[in-house]
Amino acid sequence: MDNLKKGSVLILDFGSQYTQLIARRVRENYVFSEVLPPNTTLKTIMRINPKAIILSGGPSSVFLKDAPIFDKNILSLDIPILGICYGLHLLVHHNGGKVSPGLGGEYGFAEVTFSKTHGITKNMSPKSKVWMSHMDQVTSVPENWEVISRSSNGVIAALINKDQSRIATQFHPEVSHTEEGEALLKNFLFIIAKCEKNWTPNNFIDEQIKRINTEIKKDNIIVGVSGGVDSTVMACIINNVVGKRCYAVLIDHGLLRKDEAKQCVDSLRDGLGINIHLYDESEIFFSRLKGVVEPEKKRKIIGDQFIQSFDRIADEIGEYKFLGQGTLYPDLIESGVSASNSSHLIKSHHNVGGLPKNLKFKLIEPLKDLFKDEVRAVGRELNIPNELISRHPFPGPGLGVRIIGEITRERVSILQNADSIFIQILKDTGEYENIWQAFAVLIPVKTVGVMGDQRTYENLVALRAVTSVDGMTADWYKMPFEILSLVSNQIVNNVKGVNRVVYDITSKPPGTIEWE
């Protein structure tokens, strides 16, 4: 990965809700980016030797004592720096300008005008809408700096220094609502910072093959697969490197989708030539989950048993030093295991937060630097069939996080049947490809209904469908009413134990994509 990371862009995270989105936007331009905590030292940054630095937004005020610890010597580096929102305030504050508390601030859309005399504004419209989210504002411009944009409210929206090595925006160019945001970021990356486009799927695969060969050498590796996009791509990369020394294990914890275990084995063994083996561990999973209702506890149990099962299976089949997993960058972020010390635990992932401290395997995680759409791009480069690459994401704990409350075989069966109907109708109507992720959720609530002139008191099922690029943010999918009607009718009439269906219209944030 070292070669791919040369000429990278470092993002110092000051607590913005959009920090990971900045990283994603940079990568969309085939430039590697990574997020580091705000207290990263100058020495660390010089060792990485990036082509540019981006200072993120954040909720703090630069003139207060509780502002994040920051090595101001970084601002003297001879590389371009882009400051966004709080990052703008940092650049102004440390260069002799003044930032003051705003009178009400700006939130949401604002109209700004741009100067057209600089490389950072090349090919940009002179006037456009941007996304603002700030309270403080610049009230005194540093010496040898120039205002290149103002909002219709008269607030300074962007600044640049004399040699154009320091650019700062009050608005958020990484947010899709900012009309000229993509153009501004491209100008920063390629005109100002002179970055090269080397973060490509093909280069990524080549680097991973070299790394895996160096690390594993002649040893065997056991890999955990689920049939999902992440584990499929991970297994395919490792299988291409080590061949028969890769032993793929699919653990059926009883929480997979309907008929998924068999479909997964057929796809990976027959379609991709992967040495895959199915192990039914459902009995022990259901036993350990009996009576458990708290979401994080369920995730921890599933993660712990997942590894215990791997331990036992590995002992049975031979000596394995390595464990391959399909961990992604968002998994690490949401589990609070990222480069930034400011990360908060959103939810533990079975392959991140659920791992025990005494894990006997050495982890091989080829995809841990990637977002979901990057994984799909790598999968296409590997010639994995589209029906596998385009599958909607499926959580490691499976239906365990889609059954609110206690998990039982009966409740799993109800959800499997309802979910199967939902997904099949989406595929039949051509909606599946328009959606990032769709699934059904079983709610621990029973409602009154009427079926066949008789009163019923049965379960409630919620449908969830979202659009997204990388899973970090998502919007609920505007499902055609006729499809919702068809799904509801089919579920109520064909799934015993369900008499009511609702549709979730919550975006991420404030919600998460999964319900638990």
Summary of the structure (lengths in Angstrom):
residues: 516
radius of gyration: 25.1
end to end distance: 33.4
largest distance: 80.6
contacts: 1782
relative contact order: 0.09
helix: 36%
strand: 23%
